[in-house]
Amino acid sequence: MSQTHEVLRLEDYKLEELLRNPRRNSERERDVNWQQLAQYAASHCVNEFYTLPIEARTEQSIAAIIERRWSNRNYKFHSNEHFLQTKQQVISQLAAFLTGENQACEPIVCFEQFSVYVPSIDMELSQIIQLIIEDNSRDSAANGYKVQKFVFEANEATVSTFFHMTTVLCAHAFESLPASIEILSLHNGKRHAYHPDEATLLQSLDYMSLAKSLLPLIDTAQVN
C-alpha cells in the first residue's frame, strides 16, 4: 500500500516573522508591538480605499479611515507624541502612494490569499497578496501587472523574501511573471522595486528551496 505524500506548506507571514524576529519565542514577546498596530491600520486603509468611488479616494478619506482603524493602545508606543506622530506619518505616506498613479486604478487583486503547489521544490506556498494593479509603464509588456505590498518598516531579509516568494507564486498561480514587484514603506516613503524575469525566477526558486529548510524553525516558533 502506497503512503500519502505529505506536502510541506510555507506561509508568508510565518516566514517573515521568523526572519524579522528569529528569537521571538515567549508569549510576552509575541504580543503585538506598535509597528504591528500601525501595519494593521494601514492594511485596512488600503483595502477600504479601493472600495470607495474614484472621486472619494482622497487624502481626507485616508485620514478618516486611519482615524477609525487606529489603535487606542497608545501605551504600546514610546510616548503619546510618538503615538500621534506615527498616525500622521502613516496617513501622509499612504496619501503619497495611493492618491498618485494608483488613485483611479481598479485593482485586479486586493487582499486575497493564494496557495499554489510548486513541483520543482515540492512545496506549497501560501501568500496574501495585498494589491495587484495593471502596469501601464512603457517598460511593461502588454497586459503587464504590478504587485504591491504596503509595510510599515521593511528590512533587507523581509524585502528579499517577499520578492522571491511573490515571483515564484505568481509564476505558478498566474502562469506569468509580474512586470514589477514593489514594497512601499510607510516608515520612510521608500519604494523597493524588483523586476523579475525568467533568469531571476530560477534564483527565486533556489531561495524558496533554502527557505524550505527553515520550516522546522517556523513550526517550533509557533509552538514555543
KOLGUDO-206351 format. One record per residue (C-alpha): residue in one letter; chain; x, y, z. Coordinates in nm, 2 decimals. Example, Ala and Ser with C-alpha at 12.3 -4.5 7.8 and 13.67 -1.06 7.14 Angstrom:
2
<node rest="a" kette="A" x="1.23" y="-0.45" z="0.78"/>
<node rest="s" kette="A" x="1.37" y="-0.11" z="0.71"/>
This chain:
224
<node rest="m" kette="A" x="0.00" y="0.00" z="0.00"/>
<node rest="s" kette="A" x="0.14" y="0.33" z="-0.10"/>
<node rest="q" kette="A" x="0.17" y="0.61" z="0.16"/>
<node rest="t" kette="A" x="0.03" y="0.95" z="0.10"/>
<node rest="h" kette="A" x="0.30" y="1.21" z="0.03"/>
<node rest="e" kette="A" x="0.27" y="1.50" z="0.28"/>
<node rest="v" kette="A" x="0.33" y="1.83" z="0.11"/>
<node rest="l" kette="A" x="0.51" y="2.09" z="0.31"/>
<node rest="r" kette="A" x="0.33" y="2.43" z="0.33"/>
<node rest="l" kette="A" x="0.51" y="2.76" z="0.37"/>
<node rest="e" kette="A" x="0.30" y="3.06" z="0.47"/>
<node rest="d" kette="A" x="0.44" y="3.41" z="0.40"/>
<node rest="y" kette="A" x="0.36" y="3.57" z="0.74"/>
<node rest="k" kette="A" x="0.52" y="3.29" z="0.94"/>
<node rest="l" kette="A" x="0.84" y="3.31" z="0.73"/>
<node rest="e" kette="A" x="0.86" y="3.69" z="0.75"/>
<node rest="e" kette="A" x="0.80" y="3.69" z="1.13"/>
<node rest="l" kette="A" x="1.08" y="3.43" z="1.18"/>
<node rest="l" kette="A" x="1.32" y="3.64" z="0.97"/>
<node rest="r" kette="A" x="1.21" y="3.96" z="1.15"/>
<node rest="n" kette="A" x="1.24" y="3.82" z="1.50"/>
<node rest="p" kette="A" x="1.44" y="3.49" z="1.49"/>
<node rest="r" kette="A" x="1.45" y="3.47" z="1.87"/>
<node rest="r" kette="A" x="1.09" y="3.56" z="1.94"/>
<node rest="n" kette="A" x="0.96" y="3.26" z="2.14"/>
<node rest="s" kette="A" x="0.79" y="3.37" z="2.46"/>
<node rest="e" kette="A" x="0.42" y="3.47" z="2.47"/>
<node rest="r" kette="A" x="0.52" y="3.80" z="2.60"/>
<node rest="e" kette="A" x="0.75" y="3.87" z="2.31"/>
<node rest="r" kette="A" x="0.47" y="3.76" z="2.07"/>
<node rest="d" kette="A" x="0.24" y="4.03" z="2.20"/>
<node rest="v" kette="A" x="0.17" y="4.29" z="1.93"/>
<node rest="n" kette="A" x="0.41" y="4.59" z="1.91"/>
<node rest="w" kette="A" x="0.34" y="4.94" z="1.79"/>
<node rest="q" kette="A" x="0.47" y="4.87" z="1.44"/>
<node rest="q" kette="A" x="0.22" y="4.59" z="1.40"/>
<node rest="l" kette="A" x="-0.06" y="4.81" z="1.52"/>
<node rest="a" kette="A" x="0.04" y="5.07" z="1.26"/>
<node rest="q" kette="A" x="0.06" y="4.80" z="1.00"/>
<node rest="y" kette="A" x="-0.29" y="4.67" z="1.09"/>
<node rest="a" kette="A" x="-0.45" y="5.01" z="1.04"/>
<node rest="a" kette="A" x="-0.26" y="5.08" z="0.72"/>
<node rest="s" kette="A" x="-0.36" y="4.74" z="0.57"/>
<node rest="h" kette="A" x="-0.73" y="4.80" z="0.64"/>
<node rest="c" kette="A" x="-0.70" y="5.15" z="0.49"/>
<node rest="v" kette="A" x="-0.56" y="5.02" z="0.16"/>
<node rest="n" kette="A" x="-0.84" y="4.77" z="0.14"/>
<node rest="e" kette="A" x="-1.11" y="5.02" z="0.22"/>
<node rest="f" kette="A" x="-0.96" y="5.29" z="-0.01"/>
<node rest="y" kette="A" x="-1.04" y="5.08" z="-0.31"/>
<node rest="t" kette="A" x="-1.40" y="5.01" z="-0.21"/>
<node rest="l" kette="A" x="-1.46" y="5.39" z="-0.25"/>
<node rest="p" kette="A" x="-1.57" y="5.55" z="-0.58"/>
<node rest="i" kette="A" x="-1.28" y="5.72" z="-0.75"/>
<node rest="e" kette="A" x="-1.39" y="6.07" z="-0.67"/>
<node rest="a" kette="A" x="-1.39" y="5.98" z="-0.30"/>
<node rest="r" kette="A" x="-1.03" y="5.85" z="-0.30"/>
<node rest="t" kette="A" x="-0.87" y="6.14" z="-0.13"/>
<node rest="e" kette="A" x="-0.63" y="6.22" z="0.14"/>
<node rest="q" kette="A" x="-0.92" y="6.32" z="0.36"/>
<node rest="s" kette="A" x="-1.08" y="5.97" z="0.31"/>
<node rest="i" kette="A" x="-0.74" y="5.81" z="0.40"/>
<node rest="a" kette="A" x="-0.72" y="6.02" z="0.72"/>
<node rest="a" kette="A" x="-1.08" y="5.92" z="0.81"/>
<node rest="i" kette="A" x="-1.02" y="5.55" z="0.76"/>
<node rest="i" kette="A" x="-0.69" y="5.56" z="0.96"/>
<node rest="e" kette="A" x="-0.86" y="5.75" z="1.24"/>
<node rest="r" kette="A" x="-1.13" y="5.48" z="1.26"/>
<node rest="r" kette="A" x="-0.89" y="5.19" z="1.24"/>
<node rest="w" kette="A" x="-0.61" y="5.33" z="1.46"/>
<node rest="s" kette="A" x="-0.54" y="5.15" z="1.79"/>
<node rest="n" kette="A" x="-0.63" y="5.32" z="2.12"/>
<node rest="r" kette="A" x="-0.34" y="5.14" z="2.28"/>
<node rest="n" kette="A" x="-0.11" y="5.44" z="2.30"/>
<node rest="y" kette="A" x="0.08" y="5.27" z="2.58"/>
<node rest="k" kette="A" x="0.23" y="5.04" z="2.31"/>
<node rest="f" kette="A" x="0.41" y="5.34" z="2.16"/>
<node rest="h" kette="A" x="0.71" y="5.52" z="2.30"/>
<node rest="s" kette="A" x="0.51" y="5.82" z="2.41"/>
<node rest="n" kette="A" x="0.18" y="5.99" z="2.34"/>
<node rest="e" kette="A" x="0.36" y="6.22" z="2.10"/>
<node rest="h" kette="A" x="0.51" y="5.91" z="1.92"/>
<node rest="f" kette="A" x="0.16" y="5.77" z="1.90"/>
<node rest="l" kette="A" x="0.02" y="6.08" z="1.73"/>
<node rest="q" kette="A" x="0.33" y="6.13" z="1.50"/>
<node rest="t" kette="A" x="0.32" y="5.77" z="1.38"/>
<node rest="k" kette="A" x="-0.05" y="5.80" z="1.29"/>
<node rest="q" kette="A" x="0.02" y="6.12" z="1.09"/>
<node rest="q" kette="A" x="0.32" y="5.96" z="0.92"/>
<node rest="v" kette="A" x="0.11" y="5.66" z="0.80"/>
<node rest="i" kette="A" x="-0.16" y="5.90" z="0.67"/>
<node rest="s" kette="A" x="0.09" y="6.11" z="0.48"/>
<node rest="q" kette="A" x="0.28" y="5.81" z="0.33"/>
<node rest="l" kette="A" x="-0.05" y="5.64" z="0.23"/>
<node rest="a" kette="A" x="-0.17" y="5.96" z="0.07"/>
<node rest="a" kette="A" x="0.15" y="5.99" z="-0.13"/>
<node rest="f" kette="A" x="0.13" y="5.63" z="-0.25"/>
<node rest="l" kette="A" x="-0.25" y="5.60" z="-0.31"/>
<node rest="t" kette="A" x="-0.36" y="5.93" z="-0.44"/>
<node rest="g" kette="A" x="-0.10" y="5.94" z="-0.72"/>
<node rest="e" kette="A" x="-0.08" y="5.70" z="-1.00"/>
<node rest="n" kette="A" x="-0.29" y="5.44" z="-0.81"/>
<node rest="q" kette="A" x="-0.58" y="5.66" z="-0.74"/>
<node rest="a" kette="A" x="-0.80" y="5.58" z="-1.04"/>
<node rest="c" kette="A" x="-0.69" y="5.22" z="-1.09"/>
<node rest="e" kette="A" x="-0.93" y="4.93" z="-1.02"/>
<node rest="p" kette="A" x="-0.72" y="4.65" z="-0.86"/>
<node rest="i" kette="A" x="-0.71" y="4.31" z="-1.02"/>
<node rest="v" kette="A" x="-0.65" y="4.16" z="-0.67"/>
<node rest="c" kette="A" x="-0.70" y="4.33" z="-0.34"/>
<node rest="f" kette="A" x="-0.61" y="4.14" z="-0.02"/>
<node rest="e" kette="A" x="-0.66" y="3.79" z="-0.14"/>
<node rest="q" kette="A" x="-0.49" y="3.47" z="-0.03"/>
<node rest="f" kette="A" x="-0.34" y="3.24" z="-0.29"/>
<node rest="s" kette="A" x="-0.20" y="2.89" z="-0.23"/>
<node rest="v" kette="A" x="-0.01" y="2.70" z="-0.50"/>
<node rest="y" kette="A" x="0.19" y="2.38" z="-0.52"/>
<node rest="v" kette="A" x="0.54" y="2.43" z="-0.68"/>
<node rest="p" kette="A" x="0.66" y="2.09" z="-0.81"/>
<node rest="s" kette="A" x="1.02" y="2.18" z="-0.86"/>
<node rest="i" kette="A" x="1.07" y="2.24" z="-0.49"/>
<node rest="d" kette="A" x="0.79" y="2.00" z="-0.38"/>
<node rest="m" kette="A" x="0.62" y="2.26" z="-0.15"/>
<node rest="e" kette="A" x="0.30" y="2.46" z="-0.13"/>
<node rest="l" kette="A" x="0.33" y="2.83" z="-0.10"/>
<node rest="s" kette="A" x="0.06" y="3.04" z="0.07"/>
<node rest="q" kette="A" x="0.06" y="3.42" z="0.04"/>
<node rest="i" kette="A" x="-0.17" y="3.71" z="0.10"/>
<node rest="i" kette="A" x="-0.14" y="3.94" z="-0.20"/>
<node rest="q" kette="A" x="-0.23" y="4.30" z="-0.09"/>
<node rest="l" kette="A" x="-0.26" y="4.46" z="-0.43"/>
<node rest="i" kette="A" x="-0.22" y="4.37" z="-0.79"/>
<node rest="i" kette="A" x="-0.28" y="4.65" z="-1.05"/>
<node rest="e" kette="A" x="-0.22" y="4.69" z="-1.42"/>
<node rest="d" kette="A" x="0.13" y="4.81" z="-1.51"/>
<node rest="n" kette="A" x="0.09" y="5.06" z="-1.79"/>
<node rest="s" kette="A" x="0.45" y="5.18" z="-1.79"/>
<node rest="r" kette="A" x="0.64" y="5.20" z="-2.12"/>
<node rest="d" kette="A" x="0.88" y="4.92" z="-2.00"/>
<node rest="s" kette="A" x="0.59" y="4.68" z="-1.92"/>
<node rest="a" kette="A" x="0.48" y="4.42" z="-2.16"/>
<node rest="a" kette="A" x="0.12" y="4.41" z="-2.29"/>
<node rest="n" kette="A" x="-0.12" y="4.31" z="-2.02"/>
<node rest="g" kette="A" x="0.16" y="4.35" z="-1.76"/>
<node rest="y" kette="A" x="0.07" y="4.37" z="-1.39"/>
<node rest="k" kette="A" x="0.23" y="4.50" z="-1.08"/>
<node rest="v" kette="A" x="0.23" y="4.35" z="-0.73"/>
<node rest="q" kette="A" x="0.24" y="4.59" z="-0.44"/>
<node rest="k" kette="A" x="0.28" y="4.55" z="-0.06"/>
<node rest="f" kette="A" x="0.25" y="4.82" z="0.19"/>
<node rest="v" kette="A" x="0.45" y="4.77" z="0.51"/>
<node rest="f" kette="A" x="0.53" y="5.00" z="0.80"/>
<node rest="e" kette="A" x="0.90" y="4.91" z="0.80"/>
<node rest="a" kette="A" x="1.10" y="4.68" z="0.57"/>
<node rest="n" kette="A" x="1.43" y="4.52" z="0.64"/>
<node rest="e" kette="A" x="1.66" y="4.35" z="0.38"/>
<node rest="a" kette="A" x="1.55" y="4.00" z="0.48"/>
<node rest="t" kette="A" x="1.18" y="4.06" z="0.45"/>
<node rest="v" kette="A" x="1.22" y="4.25" z="0.13"/>
<node rest="s" kette="A" x="1.41" y="3.97" z="-0.03"/>
<node rest="t" kette="A" x="1.17" y="3.71" z="0.10"/>
<node rest="f" kette="A" x="0.87" y="3.90" z="-0.04"/>
<node rest="f" kette="A" x="1.03" y="3.95" z="-0.38"/>
<node rest="h" kette="A" x="1.13" y="3.58" z="-0.42"/>
<node rest="m" kette="A" x="0.82" y="3.43" z="-0.28"/>
<node rest="t" kette="A" x="0.60" y="3.66" z="-0.49"/>
<node rest="t" kette="A" x="0.79" y="3.58" z="-0.81"/>
<node rest="v" kette="A" x="0.75" y="3.20" z="-0.76"/>
<node rest="l" kette="A" x="0.39" y="3.22" z="-0.65"/>
<node rest="c" kette="A" x="0.29" y="3.45" z="-0.94"/>
<node rest="a" kette="A" x="0.47" y="3.23" z="-1.20"/>
<node rest="h" kette="A" x="0.27" y="2.93" z="-1.09"/>
<node rest="a" kette="A" x="-0.06" y="3.08" z="-0.98"/>
<node rest="f" kette="A" x="-0.10" y="3.32" z="-1.28"/>
<node rest="e" kette="A" x="0.13" y="3.15" z="-1.53"/>
<node rest="s" kette="A" x="0.31" y="3.48" z="-1.59"/>
<node rest="l" kette="A" x="0.56" y="3.69" z="-1.41"/>
<node rest="p" kette="A" x="0.47" y="4.04" z="-1.29"/>
<node rest="a" kette="A" x="0.63" y="4.34" z="-1.46"/>
<node rest="s" kette="A" x="0.73" y="4.46" z="-1.12"/>
<node rest="i" kette="A" x="0.70" y="4.38" z="-0.75"/>
<node rest="e" kette="A" x="0.71" y="4.66" z="-0.51"/>
<node rest="i" kette="A" x="0.73" y="4.71" z="-0.13"/>
<node rest="l" kette="A" x="0.62" y="5.05" z="-0.02"/>
<node rest="s" kette="A" x="0.75" y="5.16" z="0.32"/>
<node rest="l" kette="A" x="0.52" y="5.37" z="0.53"/>
<node rest="h" kette="A" x="0.81" y="5.45" z="0.77"/>
<node rest="n" kette="A" x="1.02" y="5.65" z="0.52"/>
<node rest="g" kette="A" x="0.83" y="5.65" z="0.19"/>
<node rest="k" kette="A" x="1.08" y="5.44" z="0.02"/>
<node rest="r" kette="A" x="0.98" y="5.22" z="-0.28"/>
<node rest="h" kette="A" x="1.17" y="4.89" z="-0.31"/>
<node rest="a" kette="A" x="1.12" y="4.77" z="-0.67"/>
<node rest="y" kette="A" x="1.21" y="4.44" z="-0.83"/>
<node rest="h" kette="A" x="1.16" y="4.33" z="-1.20"/>
<node rest="p" kette="A" x="1.16" y="3.95" z="-1.23"/>
<node rest="d" kette="A" x="1.24" y="3.76" z="-1.54"/>
<node rest="e" kette="A" x="1.30" y="3.40" z="-1.63"/>
<node rest="a" kette="A" x="1.66" y="3.42" z="-1.51"/>
<node rest="t" kette="A" x="1.57" y="3.56" z="-1.17"/>
<node rest="l" kette="A" x="1.28" y="3.31" z="-1.14"/>
<node rest="l" kette="A" x="1.55" y="3.04" z="-1.11"/>
<node rest="q" kette="A" x="1.72" y="3.24" z="-0.84"/>
<node rest="s" kette="A" x="1.38" y="3.28" z="-0.66"/>
<node rest="l" kette="A" x="1.32" y="2.90" z="-0.68"/>
<node rest="d" kette="A" x="1.66" y="2.84" z="-0.52"/>
<node rest="y" kette="A" x="1.58" y="3.10" z="-0.25"/>
<node rest="m" kette="A" x="1.25" y="2.93" z="-0.17"/>
<node rest="s" kette="A" x="1.41" y="2.59" z="-0.17"/>
<node rest="l" kette="A" x="1.65" y="2.72" z="0.10"/>
<node rest="a" kette="A" x="1.36" y="2.87" z="0.29"/>
<node rest="k" kette="A" x="1.21" y="2.52" z="0.30"/>
<node rest="s" kette="A" x="1.48" y="2.42" z="0.54"/>
<node rest="l" kette="A" x="1.35" y="2.68" z="0.79"/>
<node rest="l" kette="A" x="1.02" y="2.51" z="0.82"/>
<node rest="p" kette="A" x="1.11" y="2.32" z="1.14"/>
<node rest="l" kette="A" x="1.22" y="2.65" z="1.30"/>
<node rest="i" kette="A" x="0.89" y="2.81" z="1.19"/>
<node rest="d" kette="A" x="0.69" y="2.52" z="1.34"/>
<node rest="t" kette="A" x="0.89" y="2.54" z="1.66"/>
<node rest="a" kette="A" x="0.83" y="2.92" z="1.69"/>
<node rest="q" kette="A" x="0.46" y="2.86" z="1.66"/>
<node rest="v" kette="A" x="0.46" y="2.60" z="1.95"/>
<node rest="n" kette="A" x="0.70" y="2.77" z="2.20"/>
